């Protein structure tokens, strides 16, 4: 749960909203410290091959879907998806 001011924001809800866009393979919404509101929404995403990442693109899509602005991420970061560990390779 992310506490933004007096609002409680579900990480799972934000992640579900991000998954609506087929550019993303994985998403994780987390709290970031905010000097005014205590916490704010940040998303870490793993892109599908060739998928574009843009915070403004995510926020614009959420706005057009009618998602409340306090649930929009204020930051986004792309992470590479790692291959599963294959054990020791000698």
C-alpha distances in whole Angstrom, upper triangle without the diagonal:
4,6,10,12,12,10,6,6,5,6,8,10,10,12,14,15,16,18,20,22,25,25,22,22,19,15,12,9,8,8,12,13,15,18,18,14,13,10,11,10,12,13,16,18,21,24,26,30,31,28,27,24,24,21,23,24,20,20,23,22,19,21,24,22,21,17,16,17,13,12,14,14,16,17,18,19,21,22,25,24,26,29,29,30,34,35,37,40,43
4,6,9,10,8,6,5,6,7,10,11,10,12,15,15,16,18,20,22,25,24,22,22,19,15,12,9,7,5,9,10,11,14,14,11,9,7,7,7,10,12,15,17,21,23,26,30,30,27,26,23,22,19,21,22,18,17,21,21,18,19,23,21,20,16,14,14,11,10,12,11,13,14,15,17,20,21,24,25,27,30,30,31,35,36,39,41,44
4,6,7,6,5,6,9,10,14,14,13,16,18,18,19,22,23,25,28,28,25,26,23,19,16,13,11,8,10,10,10,13,12,8,7,6,7,9,12,15,18,21,24,27,30,33,34,30,29,26,24,21,22,24,21,19,22,23,19,20,24,22,21,17,15,14,11,11,13,13,14,16,18,20,23,24,28,28,30,33,33,35,39,40,42,44,47
4,6,5,6,7,11,12,15,15,13,16,19,18,19,22,23,24,27,27,25,26,23,20,17,13,12,9,10,10,8,11,9,5,6,5,6,8,12,15,18,21,25,27,30,33,33,30,28,24,22,19,20,22,19,17,20,21,18,18,22,21,19,15,13,12,8,9,11,11,12,14,17,20,23,24,28,29,31,35,35,37,40,42,44,46,49
4,5,8,10,14,15,19,18,17,20,22,21,22,25,26,28,31,31,29,30,27,23,21,17,15,12,13,11,9,10,8,4,6,7,9,12,15,18,22,25,28,30,33,37,36,33,31,28,25,22,23,25,22,20,23,24,20,20,24,23,21,18,14,13,10,12,14,15,14,17,20,23,26,28,32,33,35,38,39,40,44,45,47,49,52
4,7,10,13,16,18,17,17,21,22,21,23,26,27,29,32,32,30,31,28,25,22,18,17,14,15,15,13,14,11,8,9,10,12,14,18,20,24,26,30,32,35,38,38,35,33,30,28,24,25,27,24,21,24,25,21,21,24,23,21,18,14,14,11,13,16,17,17,20,23,25,29,30,34,34,37,40,40,42,45,46,49,51,54
4,6,10,13,15,14,14,17,18,18,20,22,23,25,28,29,26,28,25,22,19,16,15,13,14,15,13,15,13,9,11,10,10,12,15,18,21,24,27,29,32,35,35,32,30,27,25,22,22,24,21,18,21,21,18,18,21,20,17,14,11,12,8,9,13,14,15,18,20,23,26,28,31,32,34,37,37,39,43,44,47,49,52
4,7,10,12,11,12,15,16,16,18,20,22,24,27,27,25,26,23,19,17,13,13,11,14,14,14,17,15,11,11,10,10,11,14,16,19,22,25,27,30,33,34,30,29,26,25,21,23,24,20,19,22,21,18,19,22,20,18,14,12,13,10,9,13,14,16,18,20,22,25,26,29,29,32,34,34,36,40,41,44,46,49
4,6,9,8,8,11,12,12,14,17,18,20,23,23,21,22,19,16,13,10,10,10,12,14,14,17,16,12,13,10,9,8,12,13,16,18,22,24,26,30,30,27,26,23,22,18,20,20,17,16,19,18,15,16,19,17,16,12,10,11,8,7,10,11,13,15,16,19,21,23,26,26,29,31,31,34,37,38,41,43,47
4,5,5,7,9,10,11,13,14,16,18,21,22,19,20,17,14,11,9,10,10,14,16,17,20,19,16,15,13,12,10,12,12,15,17,20,22,24,28,29,25,25,22,22,19,21,21,17,17,20,18,15,17,20,17,16,13,13,14,11,9,12,12,15,16,17,19,21,21,24,24,26,29,29,31,34,36,39,41,44
4,5,5,6,9,10,11,12,15,17,19,19,16,17,13,10,8,5,7,8,12,15,16,20,20,16,16,12,11,8,9,9,11,13,16,19,21,25,26,23,22,19,19,17,19,19,15,16,19,18,15,17,20,18,18,14,14,15,13,9,11,11,14,14,14,16,17,18,21,20,23,25,25,27,31,32,35,37,41
4,5,5,6,9,10,10,13,15,17,18,15,15,12,10,8,7,10,12,16,19,20,24,23,20,19,16,15,12,12,11,13,14,16,18,20,24,25,22,22,20,20,18,20,20,16,17,19,17,15,18,20,17,17,14,15,16,15,11,13,13,16,17,16,17,18,18,21,20,22,24,24,27,30,32,35,37,40
4,5,5,6,9,10,11,14,16,18,15,16,14,11,10,9,11,13,16,19,20,24,23,19,19,16,14,11,13,12,14,15,17,19,21,24,25,22,22,20,19,17,19,18,14,14,17,15,12,15,16,13,14,10,12,13,13,9,11,12,15,16,16,18,19,20,23,22,25,27,27,30,33,35,38,40,43
4,5,5,6,9,10,12,15,15,13,15,12,9,8,6,9,11,14,17,18,21,21,18,18,14,12,9,9,8,11,12,15,16,19,22,23,19,19,16,16,13,15,15,11,11,14,12,10,13,15,13,13,10,11,12,11,7,8,8,12,13,12,15,16,17,20,20,23,26,26,29,32,34,37,39,42
4,5,5,6,9,11,13,13,10,11,9,6,6,6,10,12,15,19,20,24,24,21,20,17,14,11,10,8,9,9,12,14,16,19,20,17,17,15,15,14,16,15,11,13,16,13,12,15,17,14,16,13,14,15,14,11,11,10,14,14,12,14,14,15,17,17,20,22,23,25,29,31,34,35,39
4,5,5,7,10,12,13,11,12,10,8,10,10,13,16,19,22,23,27,26,23,23,20,17,14,14,11,13,12,14,15,16,20,21,18,18,17,17,16,18,16,12,14,16,13,11,15,16,13,14,12,14,16,16,12,12,13,17,17,15,17,17,18,20,19,22,24,24,27,30,33,36,37,41
4,5,5,8,11,12,11,13,12,10,11,10,14,16,18,22,22,26,25,22,23,19,16,13,13,11,13,12,15,15,16,20,20,17,17,15,15,13,14,13,9,10,12,9,7,11,12,9,11,9,12,13,13,10,10,11,15,15,14,16,17,18,20,20,23,26,26,30,33,35,38,39,43
4,5,6,9,9,7,10,9,7,9,9,13,16,17,21,22,25,25,22,23,19,16,12,11,9,10,9,11,11,13,16,17,13,13,11,12,11,13,11,7,10,12,9,8,12,13,11,13,11,14,14,15,11,10,10,13,13,11,13,13,15,17,17,20,23,24,27,30,32,35,36,40
4,5,7,8,6,8,8,7,10,11,15,18,20,24,25,29,28,26,26,22,19,16,15,11,12,10,11,11,11,15,16,13,14,13,14,14,16,13,10,13,15,11,11,15,15,13,16,14,17,18,18,15,14,14,17,16,14,15,14,15,17,16,19,21,22,25,28,31,34,35,39
4,6,9,9,11,11,11,14,14,18,21,23,26,27,30,30,27,28,24,21,17,17,14,15,13,14,13,13,17,17,14,14,14,15,15,16,13,10,12,13,9,10,13,13,10,13,12,16,17,18,15,14,15,18,18,16,18,17,18,20,19,22,24,25,29,31,34,37,38,42
4,6,6,9,11,11,14,15,19,21,23,26,27,30,30,28,28,25,21,18,17,14,14,11,12,10,11,14,14,10,11,11,12,13,13,10,8,12,12,9,10,13,13,11,15,14,17,18,19,16,14,15,18,17,15,16,15,17,18,17,21,23,25,28,31,34,37,37,41
4,5,8,10,11,15,17,20,23,25,29,29,33,33,31,31,27,24,20,19,15,15,12,11,9,8,11,11,8,10,11,13,15,16,13,11,15,15,12,14,17,16,15,19,18,21,21,23,20,18,18,20,19,16,17,15,16,16,16,19,21,22,26,28,32,34,35,38
4,7,9,11,14,16,19,22,23,27,28,31,32,30,30,26,23,20,17,14,13,10,9,6,6,8,8,5,7,8,11,13,14,11,10,14,15,12,14,17,17,17,20,19,22,22,23,20,17,16,19,17,14,14,12,13,13,14,17,19,21,25,27,30,33,33,36
4,6,7,11,13,16,20,21,25,26,30,30,28,28,24,21,17,15,11,10,6,6,5,6,9,10,7,9,9,11,13,15,12,11,14,16,13,14,18,18,17,20,18,21,21,22,18,16,15,17,16,12,12,10,11,11,11,15,17,19,22,25,28,30,31,34
4,7,11,14,17,20,22,26,27,31,32,30,29,25,23,19,17,13,11,7,5,5,5,9,11,9,12,12,15,16,18,16,14,18,19,17,18,21,21,20,23,21,24,24,24,20,19,17,20,18,14,13,11,10,10,9,12,14,15,19,21,24,27,28,31
4,7,10,13,17,19,23,25,28,29,27,26,22,20,16,14,10,8,6,5,7,9,12,14,12,14,13,15,15,18,17,14,17,19,17,17,21,22,20,22,20,22,22,22,18,17,15,18,16,13,12,10,9,10,8,12,14,15,18,21,24,26,27,31
4,7,10,13,15,19,21,25,25,23,22,19,16,12,10,7,6,4,6,9,11,15,16,14,14,12,14,13,16,15,12,15,17,16,15,18,20,18,20,17,19,19,18,15,14,12,15,13,10,10,9,9,12,11,14,17,18,20,24,26,29,30,34
4,6,10,12,16,18,22,23,20,19,16,14,10,8,6,5,6,9,12,15,18,20,17,17,14,15,14,17,17,14,15,19,17,16,19,21,20,21,18,19,18,17,14,13,11,14,12,10,10,11,10,13,13,15,18,19,21,24,26,29,31,34
4,7,10,13,15,19,19,17,16,12,10,7,6,4,6,9,12,15,18,21,22,19,18,15,15,13,16,16,13,14,17,16,14,17,20,18,19,15,16,15,13,10,10,8,11,10,9,10,12,13,16,16,19,22,22,24,28,30,32,34,37
4,7,10,12,16,17,15,13,9,8,6,5,6,8,11,14,17,21,24,25,22,21,18,17,15,18,19,16,16,20,19,17,20,22,21,21,17,17,16,14,12,12,9,11,10,10,11,14,14,17,18,20,23,23,25,29,30,32,34,38
4,7,9,13,14,11,9,6,6,5,6,9,11,14,18,21,24,27,27,24,23,20,19,16,19,20,17,17,20,21,18,20,23,22,22,18,17,16,13,11,12,10,10,10,12,13,16,17,20,21,23,26,27,28,32,33,35,37,40
4,6,10,12,10,8,5,5,6,6,10,12,15,19,21,25,27,28,25,23,19,18,15,18,20,17,17,21,21,19,21,24,24,23,20,18,16,13,13,13,10,9,9,11,12,16,17,20,22,24,27,28,29,33,34,36,38,41
4,7,9,8,6,5,6,9,10,13,15,19,22,25,28,31,31,28,26,23,21,18,20,23,20,19,23,24,22,23,27,26,25,22,20,18,15,15,15,13,11,11,14,15,19,20,24,25,27,31,31,32,36,37,38,40,43
4,6,6,5,5,6,9,11,15,17,21,24,26,30,32,32,29,27,23,21,18,19,22,20,18,22,24,21,22,25,25,24,21,18,16,13,14,14,12,10,12,15,17,21,22,26,28,30,34,34,36,39,40,42,44,46
4,6,6,8,10,13,15,18,21,24,28,30,33,36,35,33,30,26,24,21,22,25,23,21,25,27,24,24,28,28,27,24,21,18,15,17,17,16,13,15,18,20,24,26,29,31,33,37,38,39,43,43,45,46,49
4,6,8,9,13,15,19,22,25,29,31,34,37,36,33,31,27,24,21,22,25,23,20,23,25,23,22,26,27,24,22,19,16,13,16,16,15,13,16,19,22,25,27,31,33,35,39,40,41,45,46,47,49,52
4,6,7,11,14,17,20,23,27,29,33,35,35,32,30,26,24,20,21,23,21,19,22,24,21,21,24,24,22,19,16,14,10,13,14,14,12,15,18,21,24,26,30,31,34,37,38,39,43,44,46,48,51
4,7,11,13,17,19,23,26,29,32,35,35,32,30,26,24,21,22,25,23,21,24,25,22,23,27,26,24,21,18,16,13,14,16,14,13,15,18,20,24,25,29,30,32,35,36,37,41,41,43,45,48
4,7,9,13,16,19,23,25,28,31,31,28,27,23,21,18,20,22,19,18,21,22,19,20,24,23,22,18,16,14,11,11,13,11,10,12,15,17,20,22,25,26,29,32,32,34,38,38,40,42,45
4,7,10,13,16,20,22,26,28,28,25,23,19,18,14,16,18,15,14,17,19,16,17,21,20,19,15,14,11,8,9,9,7,7,9,12,14,18,19,23,24,27,30,31,33,37,38,40,42,45
4,7,10,13,17,19,22,25,25,22,20,17,15,12,14,16,13,12,15,16,13,15,18,18,17,13,12,11,8,7,7,5,6,7,9,12,15,17,20,21,24,27,28,30,34,35,38,39,43
4,7,10,14,16,19,22,22,19,17,14,13,10,13,14,12,12,15,16,14,16,19,19,19,15,15,13,12,10,9,5,6,5,6,8,11,13,17,18,21,24,25,27,31,32,35,36,39
4,6,10,12,16,18,19,16,15,11,11,9,13,13,10,11,15,15,13,16,19,18,19,15,16,15,14,11,10,6,8,7,5,7,9,10,14,15,18,21,22,25,28,30,32,34,37
4,7,10,13,16,17,14,14,11,12,11,14,14,12,14,17,17,16,19,21,20,22,19,20,18,17,15,13,10,11,9,6,5,6,7,10,11,14,18,19,21,25,26,29,30,33
4,6,10,12,13,11,11,9,11,11,14,13,11,14,17,15,16,19,20,20,21,19,21,20,19,16,14,12,14,11,7,6,5,6,8,9,13,16,18,20,23,26,28,29,32
4,7,9,11,9,11,9,12,13,17,15,14,17,19,18,18,22,23,22,24,22,24,23,23,20,18,15,17,14,11,9,6,5,6,6,10,13,15,18,21,23,26,26,30
4,6,8,6,7,7,11,13,16,14,13,16,18,16,18,21,21,21,24,22,24,23,24,21,19,17,18,16,12,10,7,8,8,8,12,14,17,20,22,25,28,28,31
4,6,5,9,10,14,16,18,16,15,19,20,18,19,23,23,22,25,24,26,26,27,23,21,20,22,19,16,14,11,11,10,9,12,14,16,20,22,25,28,27,31
4,6,9,11,15,18,20,17,17,21,22,20,22,25,25,25,28,27,30,29,30,27,24,22,24,21,18,16,12,12,10,10,13,14,17,20,22,25,28,27,30
4,6,10,13,16,18,15,16,20,20,19,21,24,24,24,27,26,29,28,29,26,24,22,23,21,17,16,13,14,12,13,16,17,21,24,25,29,31,30,33
4,7,10,13,15,12,12,16,16,15,18,20,20,20,23,23,25,24,26,23,20,18,20,18,14,14,11,12,12,13,17,18,21,24,27,30,32,32,35
4,7,10,11,9,10,14,14,14,16,18,18,19,22,21,24,22,24,21,18,16,18,15,12,12,10,13,13,15,18,21,24,27,29,32,34,34,37
4,7,9,8,8,11,12,12,14,17,17,18,21,19,21,19,21,18,15,13,14,12,9,9,7,11,12,14,18,21,24,26,29,32,34,34,37
4,5,5,6,9,10,11,13,14,15,17,19,17,19,17,18,16,13,11,11,10,8,9,10,13,15,18,21,24,27,29,32,35,37,37,40
4,5,5,6,9,10,11,12,14,15,17,15,16,13,15,13,9,8,8,7,6,9,10,14,17,19,22,26,28,30,34,36,38,38,42
4,5,5,6,8,10,10,12,14,15,14,15,13,15,14,10,9,9,10,10,12,14,18,20,22,26,29,31,34,37,39,42,42,45
4,5,5,6,9,10,11,12,14,14,16,14,16,15,11,11,12,12,11,13,14,17,19,21,25,27,30,33,36,38,41,41,44
4,6,5,6,9,10,11,13,11,13,12,14,11,8,8,10,10,9,12,13,16,18,20,23,26,28,31,34,37,39,40,43
4,5,5,6,9,10,11,9,10,8,11,9,6,7,9,10,10,14,15,19,21,23,26,29,31,34,37,40,42,43,46
4,5,5,6,9,10,10,12,10,13,12,9,11,12,14,14,17,18,21,24,25,29,31,34,37,40,42,45,45,49
4,5,5,6,9,9,12,11,14,12,10,12,14,15,14,17,18,21,23,24,27,30,32,35,38,41,43,44,47
4,5,5,6,5,8,8,11,9,7,10,12,14,14,17,18,21,24,24,28,30,32,35,38,41,43,44,48
4,5,5,6,7,7,11,10,8,11,13,15,16,20,21,24,27,28,31,34,36,39,42,44,47,48,51
4,5,8,10,11,14,13,12,14,17,19,19,22,23,26,28,29,32,35,36,40,43,45,48,49,52
4,6,9,11,14,12,11,14,17,19,19,22,23,25,27,28,31,33,35,38,41,44,47,47,51
4,6,9,12,11,11,14,17,19,20,23,24,27,30,30,34,36,37,40,43,46,49,50,53
4,6,9,7,8,11,14,16,17,20,22,25,27,28,31,34,35,38,41,43,46,47,51
4,6,6,7,11,13,16,18,21,23,26,29,30,33,36,37,39,43,45,47,49,52
4,5,5,9,10,13,15,19,22,24,28,29,32,35,36,39,42,44,47,48,52
4,6,8,9,13,15,19,21,24,27,28,31,34,35,38,41,43,46,47,50
4,6,9,12,13,17,19,21,24,25,28,31,32,35,38,40,43,44,47
4,6,9,10,14,16,19,22,24,27,30,31,34,37,39,42,43,46
4,5,7,11,13,16,19,21,24,27,29,31,34,36,39,40,43
4,7,11,14,17,20,22,25,29,30,32,36,38,40,41,44
4,7,10,13,17,19,22,26,27,29,33,34,36,37,40
4,7,10,13,16,19,22,24,26,30,32,33,34,38
4,7,10,13,15,19,21,23,26,28,30,31,34
4,7,10,13,16,18,21,24,26,28,28,31
4,6,9,13,15,17,20,22,24,25,28
4,6,9,12,14,17,20,22,22,25
4,7,9,12,15,17,20,20,24
4,6,8,11,14,16,16,20
4,6,8,12,14,14,18
4,6,9,12,13,17
4,6,9,10,14
4,7,8,11
4,6,10
4,6
4
